Amino acid sequence: MNKLYSPWRIDYILREKEKGCIFCNKPADENDEKHLILKRGLHSYIIMNLYPYNNAHLMVVPFRHVNDLTDLNDDEILEVFRMTKIAEIGLKKAYNPDGFNIGINIGKAAGAGISDHLHIHIVPRWNGDTNFITTIGETRVIPENMQVAFQKLKKALNDED
């Protein structure tokens, strides 16, 4: 029998669960590199997913604690989608993916892992990527160190200013 190890998962399994909302707590700390926050706007920010579906999986999150698109005001919704566009452009520049999955899961029934704070997932995809492994092996193959990816993405996203 072949074994595929994913030692990073143990950190997720054993970690002490953060109190409060992670999407409110992380930007309040202002240590962007520690929390993998790549870019801040007035109403939202771009953050790397600490437990990504694929390499360079990003999220756009409004600062205000809301759980539904209909709760955003016009300025917030405009910036959230501008930041999504900036994330896509930065990912193209840094990684040249073949495509993207961009989505919002609103509510637990829709698959939201964190259902009380709205966020948009931007997942780069490549032809032949290894997403089947998640289905059959409950493992994700992430080929790049998070800090290396953070530095690459930080540069690519901030080149758009």
Backbone hydrogen bonds, N-H to C=O, Kabsch-Sander energy under -0.5 kcal/mol:
donor,donor_aa,acceptor,acceptor_aa,energy
5,Y,3,K,-0.5
9,R,6,S,-1.8
10,I,7,P,-1.0
11,D,7,P,-0.5
11,D,8,W,-0.8
12,Y,8,W,-0.9
13,I,9,R,-2.4
14,L,10,I,-2.7
15,R,11,D,-1.5
22,I,20,G,-0.6
24,C,21,C,-0.9
25,N,21,C,-2.9
26,K,22,I,-2.3
28,A,24,C,-1.0
29,D,25,N,-1.2
29,D,26,K,-0.7
30,E,26,K,-0.6
30,E,27,P,-0.5
32,D,30,E,-1.1
35,H,31,N,-1.8
36,L,32,D,-0.5
36,L,33,E,-1.0
37,I,32,D,-2.6
38,L,36,L,-0.6
38,L,46,I,-2.4
39,K,46,I,-1.3
41,G,44,S,-2.9
45,Y,61,V,-2.2
46,I,39,K,-2.7
47,I,59,M,-2.7
48,M,36,L,-2.4
49,N,57,H,-2.9
50,L,48,M,-0.6
57,H,54,N,-1.3
58,L,122,I,-2.7
59,M,47,I,-2.5
60,V,120,I,-2.1
61,V,45,Y,-2.7
63,F,43,H,-2.7
64,R,43,H,-0.6
66,V,64,R,-1.3
71,D,68,D,-1.8
72,L,69,L,-1.6
77,I,73,N,-2.6
78,L,74,D,-2.2
79,E,75,D,-2.1
80,V,76,E,-2.8
81,F,77,I,-1.9
82,R,78,L,-2.0
83,M,79,E,-3.1
84,T,80,V,-1.6
85,K,81,F,-1.8
86,I,82,R,-2.5
87,A,83,M,-2.6
88,E,84,T,-2.2
89,I,85,K,-2.6
90,G,86,I,-2.8
91,L,87,A,-2.6
92,K,88,E,-2.2
93,K,89,I,-2.2
94,A,90,G,-2.7
95,Y,91,L,-2.8
96,N,91,L,-0.8
96,N,92,K,-1.2
98,D,125,R,-1.8
99,G,125,R,-1.7
101,N,123,V,-2.4
102,I,100,F,-0.5
103,G,121,H,-1.9
106,I,104,I,-0.7
107,G,105,N,-0.7
110,A,107,G,-1.0
111,G,108,K,-1.9
112,A,107,G,-1.9
115,S,113,G,-0.5
118,L,66,V,-3.6
120,I,60,V,-2.6
121,H,103,G,-3.1
122,I,58,L,-2.9
123,V,101,N,-3.1
125,R,99,G,-2.8
129,D,126,W,-2.3
133,I,130,T,-1.6
134,T,131,N,-0.8
135,T,131,N,-0.9
136,I,132,F,-2.2
137,G,133,I,-2.7
138,E,134,T,-1.1
139,T,133,I,-0.9
142,I,140,R,-0.8
149,A,145,N,-2.4
150,F,146,M,-2.7
151,Q,147,Q,-2.2
152,K,148,V,-2.1
153,L,149,A,-2.8
154,K,150,F,-3.0
155,K,151,Q,-1.9
156,A,152,K,-2.0
157,L,153,L,-3.1
158,N,154,K,-2.0
159,D,155,K,-1.3
160,E,157,L,-1.0
161,D,158,N,-1.1
